[in-house]
Amino acid sequence: MNLNKLLPLSETTFYIMLSLREPLHGYAIMQNVEALSNGKVRIAAGTLYGAIENLTKQMMIKEVEVENQDKRRRVYALTSYGKKLLASEIERLKHLIAISSDLL
């Protein structure tokens, strides 16, 4: 699959994927997104779980088992494909910053 077809990521998706560079459960993802964005982005549970469902269907993230984790909590992590997509988005954003910085 061509990664560029999936770019640009929405802000919410970007923060969720950035949070999942390590395995996390839903509530921890919500907290991490808020922390990473300095409180500017707050994700409601419905939005988060809709995004998780879409990212799972696209094979960008997967559910993983973690030792000593409450079985009621689902834990997610980026797939290798998801890592490549996130890296592509970061490179795209770096390029935008570079060209706009040069112009200002």
N, C-alpha and C positions, 0 to 999 in steps of 0.2 A: 504494500500500500504506500502511496506517495504521501509522505508526512506533510508536505506543503499544502495539500488539500485540506488538512485539518487546522491550518493556521489562518489567522491568528486565533489564539485561545481567548475565551472570555476571561474577564478579570477573576471571576469566581472560580472557573476551572483552573486557571493558572495557580491561584493560591491553594486550591485543594491538592493539585498535583505537586506543588512545591512542598506542601505539608507532608505528603506521603513519600518523601525520600527515605523515611523510616516508617515502619508499620505503626498505624494508629487506628483507634476505634473512632466512631462517628463524633462523639462529644469532644474528644481530644482534637480531632480535625477542626471542629468549629472554634475551639479555643486557640489553636495554633494559627488559623487564618486571621483571627482578630489580632493576635500578637504580632504576626508578620506584617500586617497592614497598619500597625500602630493605631488600631481601633477604628480605622476608616471603613473596613469591610467586615460586616457581621452577617453570617449565613444562618438562615432559619433552618430548622430540621428538615422541613419538606424540600427546600431547595437543595440541601446537602444530599439527601437520599435520592433525589431525582438525578443529580449530577453523578453520584456514585453508580446508580443503575446504568446511566449512559456510558460512563467511562469503563464500566465492567463489560458492557456489550461490545464496545470498541476495542476491548482487550488492552486498555491502557493501564488499568489497575486490576488487581485480583484480591480475593479474600484469602487470608493466610491464617494459619494456626500459630498461636504464640503460647509458650509454656506459662503455666500459672495465670492464665488469663480467664476471667469470668466467661463461661461458655455462652452466656446470653449476649455478650458483646461481640460484634463482628469486627474483625481487624482487617484493614486493607493496606496494600503496598503497591507501589508502581511495578509494572512489568518491565522487562527490558525494552519493549516497544514504547511504553510510556516514558521511560527515561530518555529514549532517543527523541521523542516528541518534545518533552520538556526542554532538553538541551537545544533543540532547533528553535523553539520559541525564545529561549534566552538569547541565542545568537541573533535572532531577528530583532529583538528589543535592543540589544547592544548596537546593532547597525543603525537603528533609528536614532538612538542617542548620539552616536558618533557623527552622523550626517547633520543632525540638527545642531549639535554643539559647534561644528565647523561653520555653520551659517550664521550663528549668533555672535 
